[in-house]
Amino acid sequence: MSAKNEKKQTKTDDRNETPYSFEPFNALSPMIQDGFDRTLSLFDELATIERENYERVRKATEHFSSMVTDTILYSTELVQELRKISLEATRKGGELFSR
Protein backbone atom coordinates (compact mmCIF):
# COMPACT_ATOMS: atom_id res chain seq x y z
CA MET A 1 0.00 0.00 0.00
CA SER A 2 2.87 2.35 0.51
CA ALA A 3 3.77 2.12 -3.19
CA LYS A 4 0.29 3.33 -4.13
CA ASN A 5 0.58 6.25 -1.72
CA GLU A 6 3.90 7.23 -3.29
CA LYS A 7 2.36 7.17 -6.79
CA LYS A 8 -0.57 9.32 -5.62
CA GLN A 9 1.87 11.71 -3.97
CA THR A 10 3.84 12.21 -7.19
CA LYS A 11 0.65 12.82 -9.17
CA THR A 12 -0.44 15.59 -6.83
CA ASP A 13 3.05 17.09 -6.96
CA ASP A 14 2.82 17.18 -10.77
CA ARG A 15 -0.45 19.06 -10.56
CA ASN A 16 1.06 21.74 -8.32
CA GLU A 17 3.51 22.89 -10.99
CA THR A 18 2.98 26.44 -12.18
CA PRO A 19 1.46 26.86 -15.62
CA TYR A 20 4.39 29.09 -16.62
CA SER A 21 6.74 26.16 -16.65
CA PHE A 22 4.50 24.47 -19.20
CA GLU A 23 6.52 23.75 -22.34
CA PRO A 24 4.32 25.59 -24.92
CA PHE A 25 4.75 28.85 -22.99
CA ASN A 26 8.50 28.45 -23.19
CA ALA A 27 8.14 27.96 -26.94
CA LEU A 28 6.25 31.27 -27.22
CA SER A 29 8.92 33.23 -25.38
CA PRO A 30 11.15 33.87 -28.45
CA MET A 31 8.11 34.95 -30.47
CA ILE A 32 7.06 37.37 -27.74
CA GLN A 33 10.59 38.79 -27.51
CA ASP A 34 10.76 39.14 -31.30
CA GLY A 35 7.45 41.01 -31.31
CA PHE A 36 8.66 43.26 -28.54
CA ASP A 37 11.91 43.98 -30.40
CA ARG A 38 10.01 44.82 -33.60
CA THR A 39 7.71 47.13 -31.63
CA LEU A 40 10.73 48.95 -30.17
CA SER A 41 12.20 49.27 -33.65
CA LEU A 42 8.91 50.68 -34.96
CA PHE A 43 8.76 53.22 -32.12
CA ASP A 44 12.34 54.29 -32.87
CA GLU A 45 11.43 54.84 -36.52
CA LEU A 46 8.32 56.79 -35.51
CA ALA A 47 10.42 59.00 -33.22
CA THR A 48 12.78 59.75 -36.11
CA ILE A 49 9.87 60.61 -38.41
CA GLU A 50 8.33 62.83 -35.72
CA ARG A 51 11.63 64.73 -35.28
CA GLU A 52 11.90 65.25 -39.05
CA ASN A 53 8.30 66.45 -39.25
CA TYR A 54 8.85 68.81 -36.32
CA GLU A 55 11.84 70.36 -38.10
CA ARG A 56 9.85 70.76 -41.33
CA VAL A 57 6.98 72.42 -39.50
CA ARG A 58 9.36 74.69 -37.57
CA LYS A 59 11.11 75.78 -40.78
CA ALA A 60 7.80 76.30 -42.57
CA THR A 61 6.52 78.36 -39.64
CA GLU A 62 9.67 80.50 -39.66
CA HIS A 63 9.32 81.01 -43.41
CA PHE A 64 5.64 81.90 -43.07
CA SER A 65 6.43 84.30 -40.24
CA SER A 66 9.08 85.96 -42.38
CA MET A 67 6.63 86.30 -45.27
CA VAL A 68 3.97 87.84 -43.01
CA THR A 69 6.52 90.29 -41.57
CA ASP A 70 7.63 91.30 -45.08
CA THR A 71 3.99 91.75 -46.13
CA ILE A 72 3.26 93.97 -43.14
CA LEU A 73 6.35 96.10 -43.82
CA TYR A 74 5.47 96.40 -47.51
CA SER A 75 1.87 97.37 -46.76
CA THR A 76 3.14 100.01 -44.31
CA GLU A 77 5.35 101.44 -47.05
CA LEU A 78 2.42 101.44 -49.51
CA VAL A 79 0.17 103.26 -47.04
CA GLN A 80 2.87 105.88 -46.42
CA GLU A 81 3.31 106.36 -50.18
CA LEU A 82 -0.48 106.56 -50.64
CA ARG A 83 -0.68 109.31 -48.00
CA LYS A 84 2.07 111.28 -49.74
CA ILE A 85 0.36 110.94 -53.13
CA SER A 86 -3.04 111.81 -51.63
CA LEU A 87 -1.67 114.87 -49.88
CA GLU A 88 0.08 116.01 -53.07
CA ALA A 89 -3.09 115.48 -55.15
CA THR A 90 -5.18 117.43 -52.60
CA ARG A 91 -2.66 120.26 -52.60
CA LYS A 92 -2.59 120.43 -56.41
CA GLY A 93 -6.38 120.28 -56.59
CA GLY A 94 -6.63 123.14 -54.12
CA GLU A 95 -4.21 125.19 -56.22
CA LEU A 96 -6.36 124.65 -59.33
CA PHE A 97 -9.51 125.94 -57.63
CA SER A 98 -7.77 128.87 -55.98
CA ARG A 99 -6.76 130.49 -59.28
Contacts in CASP RR format, 6 or more apart in sequence:
PFRMAT RR
TARGET T0000
AUTHOR 0000-0000-0000
METHOD contacts of the structure
MODEL  1
MSAKNEKKQTKTDDRNETPYSFEPFNALSPMIQDGFDRTLSLFDELATIE
RENYERVRKATEHFSSMVTDTILYSTELVQELRKISLEATRKGGELFSR
19 25 0 8 1.000
END
